[in-house]
């Protein structure tokens, strides 16, 4: 069997099954707060980030991993593994894939880099599927093609906790920020082909949640998928509440709750809540 190293970035949320997996490696992004750089998941937790955000003098920033960090890791792994597959945060949301691809060009044997077109736990779900395919005997090319097919079947809807943070980080236009903040409209953000888009608008969080549930309901009626994930900023209680409501209606779906992590928290805010799934069983 081909020995494969799996590489991901720190925006993915590894569950207990994968945290201690011997063949999974991660590259951290950086967070810059008032000129001081922190390594995501190493010296800054999501809880610490949200506390610091309340006292910042300058807008927070995030930074993709350096090409050199990828090159160093890939050179090390190439000595121990037959193949390296990197499943990374959407190219339209971060320059992380660019760094990986540039590093790959400096190696004797290129790395297979997959644009997940997503982030956080749904990104991790792709890695789990890739590992499963490898165990079933799929070739590296077959794994790549299958994962890229699944990437295009994702739906994600998010109620952003802080429009101001999203705007200050450059992820929301001034016009859309004005609409949400001044007119008190709650925009529902979806991820379309790896990019953030305003999918719907609502006048209250309750109505926004109802619209998100309706998107979920419609997708389930068409595709009958088996798993979905509630994604939250800092407060798991809201995610658990959504989970309970959804479980009461969709008894065949397994729902889990996962944090968004510190890098995503820089842009979205601690009260962010959303739901993500793939429109097929993976």
Backbone bond lengths (Angstrom), bond angles and torsions (degrees), N, CA, C in turn:
res aa  C-N    CA-C-N  psi(-1)  N-CA   C-N-CA  omega(-1)  CA-C   N-CA-C  phi
1 X - - - 1.466 - - 1.528 109.97 -
2 X 1.328 115.94 137.34 1.463 121.07 178.19 1.527 110.35 -63.07
3 X 1.311 116.85 130.65 1.462 120.58 179.05 1.534 108.61 -88.13
4 X 1.339 116.12 115.88 1.466 121.68 -173.69 1.519 110.55 -113.20
5 X 1.333 115.98 132.27 1.466 121.83 169.59 1.522 107.91 -95.85
6 X 1.330 116.12 133.27 1.460 121.95 179.24 1.526 108.66 -106.89
7 X 1.323 115.99 126.63 1.463 121.26 -178.50 1.523 108.43 -119.37
8 X 1.321 115.80 136.30 1.457 120.42 174.26 1.523 108.52 -139.60
9 X 1.316 116.60 176.46 1.466 120.22 179.77 1.519 109.66 -106.09
10 X 1.316 116.08 173.14 1.460 120.07 -172.40 1.521 114.26 -74.39
11 X 1.339 118.13 -5.08 1.465 117.99 175.45 1.521 111.30 -77.89
12 X 1.330 117.51 -19.01 1.461 119.31 175.91 1.530 108.20 -72.72
13 X 1.305 116.06 148.34 1.463 121.16 -179.10 1.519 107.50 -110.84
14 X 1.316 116.46 103.00 1.464 120.64 -178.59 1.520 110.32 -78.13
15 X 1.337 116.46 129.39 1.460 119.83 177.03 1.523 109.42 -82.68
16 X 1.333 115.78 -178.78 1.463 119.68 -174.86 1.525 111.75 -61.56
17 X 1.328 116.24 -31.34 1.469 120.46 -179.50 1.526 111.76 -63.76
18 X 1.332 116.54 -35.00 1.460 120.21 -173.74 1.525 114.33 -100.60
19 X 1.332 118.31 -19.20 1.464 120.40 -175.79 1.521 112.30 -56.64
20 X 1.317 116.50 -36.82 1.460 120.36 -177.15 1.532 112.84 -107.47
21 X 1.335 115.64 16.27 1.460 119.12 179.86 1.531 109.33 -68.52
22 X 1.316 117.66 129.31 1.484 119.99 -174.08 1.521 114.92 -68.71
23 X 1.330 118.16 -15.58 1.465 120.48 -175.14 1.531 113.41 -110.11
24 X 1.337 117.24 12.62 1.467 120.82 179.91 1.524 109.86 -110.30
25 X 1.328 115.59 131.71 1.464 122.46 -179.04 1.520 108.11 -131.53
26 X 1.332 116.38 149.47 1.463 117.15 179.83 1.522 111.30 -132.74
27 X 1.328 113.23 149.10 1.462 122.45 177.71 1.530 107.41 -110.00
28 X 1.328 119.09 123.70 1.459 119.90 -178.33 1.525 113.93 -82.69
29 X 1.316 115.93 144.69 1.463 121.54 168.46 1.523 107.38 -84.79
30 X 1.326 115.94 172.36 1.464 120.73 178.91 1.520 110.66 -116.45
31 X 1.319 115.46 152.17 1.463 122.95 176.85 1.518 107.52 -123.98
32 X 1.325 116.77 128.69 1.469 121.15 -178.85 1.517 109.37 -110.28
33 X 1.324 115.18 118.36 1.458 122.25 -179.22 1.526 109.06 -120.72
34 X 1.321 116.45 113.20 1.469 121.83 -178.29 1.529 111.82 50.40
35 X 1.329 115.26 43.86 1.451 121.31 175.72 1.510 116.02 84.15
36 X 1.331 117.71 -5.69 1.463 120.76 179.49 1.522 109.67 -102.57
37 X 1.326 116.16 129.54 1.467 121.28 -176.54 1.527 110.82 -92.21
38 X 1.321 115.63 135.82 1.460 122.89 176.77 1.523 108.60 -122.52
39 X 1.322 115.78 147.28 1.457 120.88 177.99 1.517 108.90 -93.85
40 X 1.320 116.11 119.69 1.461 121.50 -176.39 1.527 111.22 -58.28
41 X 1.329 114.80 128.89 1.457 120.14 177.05 1.508 114.94 77.62
42 X 1.340 117.32 -4.39 1.458 120.97 -179.23 1.520 110.42 -110.24
43 X 1.325 117.04 -57.71 1.464 119.69 179.98 1.532 112.63 -122.34
44 X 1.345 116.66 18.27 1.461 120.21 175.13 1.528 109.06 -152.26
45 X 1.320 115.96 116.60 1.460 120.63 176.01 1.522 109.49 -90.67
46 X 1.330 116.59 168.14 1.459 120.31 177.66 1.528 110.60 -62.05
47 X 1.329 116.69 -40.11 1.467 120.23 179.86 1.525 111.22 -61.98
48 X 1.334 116.64 -43.41 1.460 120.91 178.85 1.528 110.57 -65.24
49 X 1.333 116.08 -39.14 1.462 120.03 179.53 1.517 111.13 -59.86
50 X 1.329 117.32 -50.94 1.464 120.12 -175.77 1.523 111.86 -62.82
51 X 1.326 116.71 -32.40 1.466 120.13 176.44 1.531 110.25 -67.13
52 X 1.328 117.32 -42.22 1.460 121.60 -179.00 1.532 112.03 -69.73
53 X 1.331 117.10 -32.68 1.463 120.26 -177.87 1.531 112.28 -59.29
54 X 1.318 116.40 -27.66 1.461 120.61 -176.15 1.531 112.96 -74.32
55 X 1.333 117.07 -13.15 1.473 119.50 -176.26 1.532 112.31 -122.84
56 X 1.326 118.23 9.79 1.463 120.68 -176.70 1.521 112.48 -69.67
57 X 1.323 115.88 146.08 1.458 121.86 175.26 1.535 111.25 -94.58
58 X 1.343 116.66 -26.01 1.461 122.20 -179.05 1.525 109.52 -121.70
59 X 1.336 117.39 155.20 1.473 119.77 176.90 1.532 110.48 -59.88
60 X 1.313 118.32 136.13 1.465 120.56 177.62 1.521 110.84 -69.68
61 X 1.324 116.10 155.10 1.457 120.82 179.93 1.528 109.25 -135.60
62 X 1.325 115.17 159.03 1.456 120.51 172.15 1.522 108.88 -122.85
63 X 1.316 115.48 156.27 1.462 120.11 -177.03 1.525 110.03 -138.16
64 X 1.328 115.52 135.79 1.462 121.23 178.95 1.519 110.53 -68.04
65 X 1.329 117.58 158.76 1.470 120.09 176.25 1.527 110.79 -63.08
66 X 1.308 116.90 149.05 1.458 121.74 178.96 1.525 110.64 -72.08
67 X 1.320 115.78 151.88 1.468 120.92 177.07 1.531 109.88 -56.76
68 X 1.322 115.80 -40.47 1.458 120.26 -178.83 1.517 113.15 -61.32
69 X 1.341 117.35 -35.01 1.470 120.76 179.22 1.528 110.35 -65.88
70 X 1.335 115.79 -42.21 1.464 119.42 176.52 1.527 110.74 -64.99
71 X 1.332 116.98 -45.04 1.469 120.95 -177.62 1.521 111.00 -60.28
72 X 1.322 116.20 -44.22 1.465 119.88 -179.89 1.527 111.08 -61.52
73 X 1.334 116.45 -44.76 1.461 119.85 179.79 1.525 110.92 -65.94
74 X 1.322 116.78 -45.67 1.466 120.47 -178.11 1.523 111.98 -63.12
75 X 1.327 117.46 -38.66 1.469 120.28 178.26 1.532 110.79 -63.84
76 X 1.321 115.73 -39.63 1.466 120.05 178.60 1.529 110.50 -65.79
77 X 1.326 115.90 -45.60 1.466 119.90 -176.74 1.521 112.09 -68.85
78 X 1.333 117.13 -32.65 1.470 120.20 -178.33 1.524 112.18 -64.33
79 X 1.317 116.79 -19.29 1.462 120.46 177.64 1.527 111.49 -80.73
80 X 1.346 116.12 -20.58 1.462 120.40 -173.46 1.526 113.48 -111.08
81 X 1.351 116.50 -18.59 1.467 120.21 -173.11 1.522 110.93 -126.82
82 X 1.336 114.12 156.35 1.462 120.34 176.83 1.521 111.50 -78.16
83 X 1.335 116.65 -36.65 1.461 122.20 -177.43 1.525 109.63 -141.18
84 X 1.335 115.31 153.97 1.463 121.73 175.29 1.527 107.88 -125.93
85 X 1.318 115.92 127.06 1.461 121.31 176.18 1.526 108.44 -119.93
86 X 1.320 116.74 122.02 1.466 121.80 179.24 1.529 108.78 -107.30
87 X 1.321 115.96 121.43 1.468 122.33 176.82 1.526 106.85 -109.70
88 X 1.339 116.67 110.28 1.460 120.54 -166.36 1.528 113.22 -124.95
89 X 1.320 114.53 164.12 1.454 122.97 179.43 1.529 110.95 -54.86
90 X 1.323 116.17 148.04 1.461 122.37 -177.41 1.524 112.98 -45.11
91 X 1.315 115.05 134.14 1.465 121.17 -179.76 1.521 111.64 -62.66
92 X 1.330 117.08 -27.09 1.461 120.71 -178.88 1.522 112.68 -83.09
93 X 1.325 116.81 -4.55 1.458 121.09 178.99 1.527 113.03 -112.29
94 X 1.322 116.83 -14.93 1.464 120.50 -177.56 1.520 109.52 -158.60
95 X 1.329 115.44 156.63 1.458 120.94 176.02 1.518 113.09 -88.50
96 X 1.335 117.09 12.68 1.464 121.53 -176.35 1.528 111.94 -59.67
97 X 1.327 116.97 -42.25 1.469 120.18 179.47 1.526 110.55 -63.30
98 X 1.321 117.91 -39.40 1.465 120.66 178.23 1.528 110.91 -59.17
99 X 1.341 116.01 -42.18 1.471 119.56 179.00 1.523 110.65 -63.44
100 X 1.333 116.39 -42.12 1.460 120.79 179.72 1.523 111.17 -63.27
101 X 1.318 116.38 -45.01 1.458 120.13 -177.76 1.533 111.74 -67.28
102 X 1.322 116.24 -37.65 1.464 119.39 177.38 1.527 110.54 -65.55
103 X 1.330 116.85 -40.38 1.465 120.40 178.16 1.523 110.64 -65.27
104 X 1.321 115.92 -38.86 1.462 120.58 -179.01 1.524 111.65 -60.05
105 X 1.326 117.08 -35.55 1.465 121.65 -179.09 1.534 112.57 -66.92
106 X 1.329 115.64 -17.32 1.464 120.01 -178.80 1.524 112.54 -91.17
107 X 1.340 116.76 -0.38 1.453 121.47 -176.86 1.524 111.18 -101.51
108 X 1.328 115.98 158.62 1.466 120.59 175.89 1.525 110.50 -69.04
109 X 1.342 115.36 -35.34 1.466 120.09 179.81 1.520 108.14 -121.17
110 X 1.339 117.95 117.97 1.458 120.08 -175.03 1.528 113.46 -66.40
111 X 1.306 114.55 153.02 1.459 122.91 176.28 1.525 108.85 -91.68
112 X 1.319 116.37 143.59 1.462 120.41 174.36 1.524 107.97 -86.79
113 X 1.323 116.67 113.27 1.465 121.73 -179.39 1.526 109.54 -106.56
114 X 1.317 116.06 125.24 1.461 121.93 -178.00 1.523 109.61 -111.96
115 X 1.317 116.34 125.17 1.463 122.30 174.48 1.525 107.62 -79.73
116 X 1.323 116.49 109.55 1.466 120.32 -177.63 1.530 112.63 -69.03
117 X 1.345 115.90 -19.77 1.466 122.65 -175.48 1.521 111.95 59.11
118 X 1.315 116.31 22.85 1.458 121.13 -176.70 1.528 107.50 -155.34
119 X 1.312 117.87 -165.48 1.457 123.10 179.97 1.520 109.26 -157.00
120 X 1.287 116.94 175.25 1.468 126.66 178.38 1.530 112.28 52.60
121 X 1.336 117.85 -142.28 1.461 118.97 -169.14 1.532 114.74 -62.03
122 X 1.334 121.34 -37.15 1.472 118.77 176.73 1.525 112.83 -56.50
123 X 1.321 116.44 -29.65 1.463 121.61 174.80 1.531 109.63 -66.29
124 X 1.320 115.87 -41.37 1.454 121.34 178.17 1.528 110.96 -64.35
125 X 1.333 116.71 -37.53 1.467 120.44 179.19 1.524 111.00 -59.65
126 X 1.328 116.79 -34.02 1.462 120.23 177.43 1.527 111.10 -65.00
127 X 1.323 116.48 -40.59 1.463 120.16 178.57 1.522 110.17 -62.93
128 X 1.326 116.97 -43.05 1.459 120.61 179.07 1.522 110.73 -61.20
129 X 1.321 116.57 -39.03 1.462 120.05 177.98 1.527 110.00 -67.04
130 X 1.329 117.06 -41.21 1.452 120.17 178.71 1.516 112.08 -61.17
131 X 1.332 117.12 -42.93 1.461 121.33 177.75 1.527 110.27 -61.85
132 X 1.322 116.42 -41.18 1.471 120.91 178.31 1.531 111.22 -61.67
133 X 1.324 115.55 -44.44 1.466 119.59 179.21 1.531 111.15 -62.35
134 X 1.333 116.50 -40.93 1.460 120.72 178.97 1.526 110.75 -62.45
135 X 1.323 116.74 -41.85 1.464 121.28 179.30 1.519 111.45 -65.26
136 X 1.340 116.05 -26.41 1.462 120.70 178.62 1.532 112.25 -84.98
137 X 1.333 116.59 -1.42 1.446 120.37 174.97 1.516 115.84 97.63
138 X 1.337 118.23 9.29 1.459 120.83 178.99 1.522 110.38 -67.07
139 X 1.322 115.98 147.05 1.461 120.26 176.08 1.524 109.24 -75.89
140 X 1.340 116.05 165.83 1.459 120.54 179.11 1.530 110.47 -60.59
141 X 1.319 116.92 -40.93 1.462 120.48 179.22 1.527 111.22 -65.43
142 X 1.333 116.97 -39.43 1.469 120.70 177.22 1.528 110.80 -65.03
143 X 1.324 117.04 -39.49 1.472 120.99 178.03 1.522 109.77 -63.16
144 X 1.323 116.67 -47.15 1.467 121.30 -179.91 1.534 110.54 -57.98
145 X 1.317 116.58 -49.56 1.468 120.18 -178.03 1.523 111.84 -62.50
146 X 1.333 116.04 -40.86 1.472 119.25 -178.62 1.525 111.34 -67.98
147 X 1.310 117.30 -43.39 1.460 119.84 -179.66 1.529 111.20 -64.55
148 X 1.313 116.76 -38.44 1.463 119.66 178.76 1.526 111.20 -67.17
149 X 1.327 117.92 -32.29 1.464 121.10 173.87 1.526 110.52 -64.38
150 X 1.325 115.85 -44.55 1.465 120.25 -178.66 1.524 110.63 -65.53
151 X 1.331 117.42 -38.07 1.470 121.37 179.68 1.525 111.39 -52.56
152 X 1.303 116.27 -38.31 1.473 120.82 -176.65 1.523 112.58 -77.13
153 X 1.338 117.01 -2.29 1.463 120.32 -177.53 1.533 112.26 -107.15
154 X 1.318 116.62 13.59 1.467 119.69 -178.59 1.526 111.82 -86.09
155 X 1.334 114.98 146.16 1.464 121.59 166.99 1.521 108.22 -129.49
156 X 1.316 115.89 134.01 1.464 121.91 179.51 1.520 108.88 -139.67
157 X 1.337 116.03 132.37 1.463 121.58 177.84 1.519 108.52 -130.48
158 X 1.323 115.86 132.94 1.462 120.64 -172.20 1.524 110.37 -134.41
159 X 1.318 114.79 136.41 1.459 122.23 170.25 1.527 106.27 -100.20
160 X 1.321 116.59 106.90 1.468 121.99 -173.56 1.526 110.73 -69.38
161 X 1.339 115.49 133.88 1.456 119.84 -178.48 1.515 113.81 -74.87
162 X 1.337 117.39 -31.84 1.461 121.20 -177.80 1.517 109.91 -139.06
163 X 1.337 116.71 102.45 1.466 119.92 176.33 1.524 110.54 -64.71
164 X 1.327 116.64 -32.05 1.462 120.08 -179.94 1.532 110.38 -62.83
165 X 1.335 117.45 -43.48 1.464 119.89 178.65 1.527 110.67 -65.01
166 X 1.327 116.79 -41.06 1.461 120.18 -179.84 1.523 110.44 -63.16
167 X 1.326 116.01 -38.48 1.460 121.17 179.49 1.527 111.08 -70.61
168 X 1.327 117.36 -46.20 1.459 121.66 -177.73 1.526 111.58 -64.57
169 X 1.321 116.55 -28.71 1.465 120.06 -179.30 1.521 112.27 -83.40
170 X 1.353 116.76 -3.13 1.456 120.38 178.08 1.508 114.64 87.28
171 X 1.349 117.74 7.24 1.460 120.98 -178.29 1.529 112.92 -93.00
172 X 1.333 118.18 -2.25 1.467 120.97 177.83 1.521 108.87 -139.04
173 X 1.333 116.74 134.44 1.460 121.12 -178.90 1.523 110.77 -68.60
174 X 1.328 116.05 159.51 1.468 121.17 178.84 1.522 111.25 -60.96
175 X 1.328 116.82 -37.70 1.461 120.18 -178.68 1.521 110.77 -64.89
176 X 1.326 116.72 -43.57 1.461 119.75 -179.37 1.521 111.11 -70.76
177 X 1.326 116.46 -34.57 1.455 119.68 176.72 1.522 110.41 -64.79
178 X 1.327 116.46 -42.04 1.461 121.26 178.26 1.522 110.29 -60.14
179 X 1.320 115.46 -43.77 1.455 120.33 -179.43 1.520 111.10 -59.21
180 X 1.336 115.59 -45.05 1.448 119.16 -176.39 1.509 114.16 -75.53
181 X 1.341 117.23 -39.07 1.461 119.79 -173.23 1.521 113.19 -85.36
182 X 1.309 116.99 -43.33 1.458 120.06 -176.12 1.532 111.46 -82.49
183 X 1.315 116.31 -42.56 1.462 120.11 -178.57 1.523 112.64 -87.18
184 X 1.335 116.52 -0.31 1.463 121.87 176.81 1.526 112.29 59.36
185 X 1.301 116.19 39.19 1.456 121.80 176.32 1.522 108.63 -97.43
186 X 1.331 116.54 138.17 1.459 121.48 178.24 1.531 109.09 -96.94
187 X 1.323 118.29 101.20 1.461 119.00 178.56 1.523 111.58 -74.20
188 X 1.313 116.44 137.69 1.455 122.23 174.86 1.527 106.80 -98.25
189 X 1.329 115.85 118.20 1.458 121.69 -176.75 1.525 109.37 -93.19
190 X 1.306 116.31 132.13 1.463 120.28 172.03 1.522 108.16 -116.20
191 X 1.316 115.68 162.70 1.462 120.67 175.00 1.521 107.25 -107.91
192 X 1.326 114.94 111.28 1.462 121.98 -176.10 1.522 108.75 -112.51
193 X 1.330 116.46 115.48 1.466 121.73 -178.54 1.526 111.07 50.66
194 X 1.324 115.93 39.23 1.454 121.71 175.41 1.517 116.34 87.30
195 X 1.344 117.88 -0.29 1.468 121.41 -177.84 1.527 110.67 -117.13
196 X 1.328 116.20 153.63 1.460 121.26 177.14 1.524 110.56 -79.03
197 X 1.317 115.52 131.01 1.460 121.58 178.26 1.516 109.43 -136.02
198 X 1.337 117.11 145.01 1.463 120.44 173.19 1.522 107.38 -81.49
199 X 1.331 116.55 110.97 1.462 121.49 -174.59 1.532 111.78 -89.99
200 X 1.338 116.36 -40.72 1.472 121.50 -177.76 1.519 108.86 -145.74
201 X 1.324 114.84 170.03 1.464 120.96 174.27 1.508 108.10 -136.06
202 X 1.331 115.03 147.23 1.469 119.89 178.96 1.519 108.83 -142.44
203 X 1.330 115.66 159.06 1.462 120.83 -177.22 1.525 113.36 -88.32
204 X 1.308 117.90 -8.85 1.461 120.85 179.86 1.525 109.05 -153.15
205 X 1.327 115.55 163.42 1.460 119.56 178.23 1.525 110.55 -64.68
206 X 1.324 116.93 -35.46 1.465 120.44 178.96 1.517 110.88 -62.32
207 X 1.320 116.96 -45.98 1.468 120.55 -179.98 1.534 110.62 -68.37
208 X 1.333 116.55 -34.47 1.467 119.76 177.67 1.521 109.93 -64.70
209 X 1.327 116.32 -43.22 1.466 119.87 177.74 1.523 110.48 -61.30
210 X 1.315 117.57 -41.13 1.466 121.02 179.34 1.524 110.98 -61.56
211 X 1.322 116.94 -39.35 1.462 120.17 179.40 1.527 111.28 -68.14
212 X 1.338 115.90 -39.97 1.464 119.66 177.94 1.531 109.76 -63.80
213 X 1.317 117.06 -42.84 1.467 121.03 178.32 1.527 110.48 -62.42
214 X 1.311 117.34 -35.06 1.457 120.19 179.87 1.534 110.56 -68.69
215 X 1.330 117.16 -38.21 1.466 120.12 174.41 1.527 110.06 -60.86
216 X 1.326 115.74 -43.06 1.463 120.25 179.27 1.528 109.95 -63.42
217 X 1.312 116.57 -45.98 1.464 122.16 -178.39 1.528 111.00 -58.97
218 X 1.311 115.93 -44.42 1.451 121.13 -178.86 1.527 111.31 -64.99
219 X 1.343 116.15 -43.41 1.463 120.19 179.72 1.523 110.74 -65.19
220 X 1.325 116.57 -38.82 1.474 119.37 -179.13 1.519 111.35 -66.90
221 X 1.297 117.17 -39.28 1.460 120.17 178.78 1.524 111.34 -60.94
222 X 1.330 116.67 -33.04 1.465 120.91 -179.29 1.529 112.67 -82.09
223 X 1.339 116.93 -36.51 1.463 119.26 -165.65 1.529 116.17 -119.37
224 X 1.331 118.32 -17.94 1.469 121.84 176.21 1.534 112.99 51.54
225 X 1.329 117.42 44.43 1.461 121.82 177.65 1.525 109.69 -69.76
226 X 1.325 115.97 166.08 1.465 120.74 -170.88 1.523 114.81 -110.79
227 X 1.338 118.06 -7.85 1.459 119.89 -173.15 1.521 111.15 -146.34
228 X 1.332 116.58 144.77 1.465 121.88 176.67 1.524 108.12 -151.20
229 X 1.359 115.07 158.04 1.459 119.92 -174.33 1.521 111.04 -129.35
230 X 1.338 115.67 129.97 1.463 121.79 172.27 1.516 107.61 -87.84
231 X 1.323 116.79 127.84 1.461 122.59 -176.29 1.524 109.04 -115.75
232 X 1.326 117.70 130.13 1.459 120.48 -174.40 1.524 111.29 -135.37
233 X 1.342 114.81 159.86 1.454 121.21 179.62 1.517 112.32 -76.36
234 X 1.325 115.92 -84.26 1.461 120.57 -178.43 1.525 112.80 -115.93
235 X 1.320 116.93 -24.01 1.463 120.71 -169.51 1.523 111.73 -107.95
236 X 1.337 118.20 104.10 1.462 120.99 -178.34 1.524 113.79 -71.68
237 X 1.341 117.70 -18.39 1.469 119.86 -175.87 1.520 111.83 -60.11
238 X 1.333 117.31 -41.71 1.466 119.89 179.61 1.523 110.24 -64.93
239 X 1.322 116.43 -41.56 1.462 120.46 178.43 1.522 110.86 -62.15
240 X 1.331 116.98 -40.90 1.464 120.69 179.18 1.529 110.62 -65.39
241 X 1.335 116.69 -36.49 1.459 120.34 178.23 1.532 110.58 -64.87
242 X 1.352 115.70 -46.87 1.464 119.88 176.60 1.533 109.67 -58.65
243 X 1.305 116.72 -43.49 1.461 122.23 -178.69 1.529 110.67 -58.09
244 X 1.309 116.75 -46.79 1.465 120.49 -179.40 1.517 111.79 -62.86
245 X 1.330 116.76 -41.03 1.460 119.97 179.39 1.526 111.36 -65.54
246 X 1.328 116.18 -41.64 1.459 120.23 -179.76 1.525 111.44 -69.66
247 X 1.324 117.41 -38.82 1.462 121.10 179.55 1.521 111.57 -62.40
248 X 1.319 116.27 -33.79 1.461 119.70 -179.99 1.529 111.89 -65.73
249 X 1.326 116.86 -30.03 1.466 120.96 -178.69 1.526 112.83 -96.03
250 X 1.335 116.43 -38.29 1.468 120.45 -174.52 1.525 108.93 -112.03
251 X 1.308 115.89 80.80 1.460 121.59 -171.62 1.529 113.05 -73.62
252 X 1.335 117.83 -15.75 1.457 120.95 -179.45 1.534 112.61 -92.90
253 X 1.325 116.58 -3.47 1.468 121.09 -177.73 1.524 109.86 -102.02
254 X 1.324 116.24 135.80 1.471 121.36 175.20 1.529 107.92 -92.88
255 X 1.329 116.72 118.59 1.458 122.13 -179.77 1.533 109.81 -105.28
256 X 1.335 116.19 138.58 1.457 122.04 176.59 1.523 108.74 -133.50
257 X 1.334 116.33 156.57 1.465 121.89 -179.56 1.527 109.98 -114.90
258 X 1.337 116.08 134.06 1.458 120.95 -179.66 1.530 109.93 -140.44
259 X 1.338 117.36 143.15 1.471 120.15 176.24 1.520 111.42 -73.58
260 X 1.315 116.20 156.00 1.464 121.22 178.62 1.527 112.48 -79.41
261 X 1.334 116.84 -24.96 1.460 120.28 -179.31 1.516 112.70 92.09
262 X 1.326 115.72 170.32 1.462 121.39 -171.80 1.527 113.00 -70.51
263 X 1.340 118.66 -43.72 1.468 120.55 -177.24 1.529 110.58 -60.39
264 X 1.309 117.17 -46.39 1.459 120.42 179.29 1.524 109.80 -68.13
265 X 1.321 116.90 -32.94 1.463 120.61 178.83 1.518 113.09 -62.38
266 X 1.332 117.15 -30.97 1.463 121.08 176.76 1.522 110.50 -56.30
267 X 1.319 116.78 -39.60 1.461 121.94 -175.12 1.522 113.29 -92.30
268 X 1.331 117.49 -28.55 1.465 119.66 -168.78 1.528 114.85 -105.14
269 X 1.326 118.50 -34.62 1.460 120.15 -179.46 1.515 112.91 98.73
270 X 1.329 115.42 157.46 1.461 120.99 -171.00 1.522 114.09 -69.90
271 X 1.336 118.68 -22.62 1.466 120.43 -178.30 1.527 113.39 -92.36
272 X 1.307 117.03 10.05 1.458 121.09 -179.53 1.530 110.98 -65.06
273 X 1.327 115.82 140.75 1.459 121.91 178.48 1.525 108.33 -146.36
274 X 1.316 116.61 139.45 1.457 119.05 179.93 1.509 111.95 -160.04
275 X 1.318 116.16 179.02 1.451 121.63 179.22 1.527 108.88 -140.68
276 X 1.335 115.05 144.46 1.464 120.90 -176.98 1.514 109.79 -140.38
277 X 1.326 117.18 148.69 1.456 122.19 177.13 1.521 109.85 -160.89
278 X 1.328 115.60 164.77 1.459 121.99 172.00 1.518 108.85 -107.71
279 X 1.315 116.96 136.07 1.459 121.05 -175.82 1.524 112.69 -80.56
280 X 1.312 114.41 45.43 1.460 122.82 171.89 1.525 106.40 -169.71
281 X 1.295 116.08 162.86 1.462 119.74 179.38 1.511 109.34 -79.59
282 X 1.322 117.43 121.09 1.460 119.80 179.68 1.538 110.48 -117.82
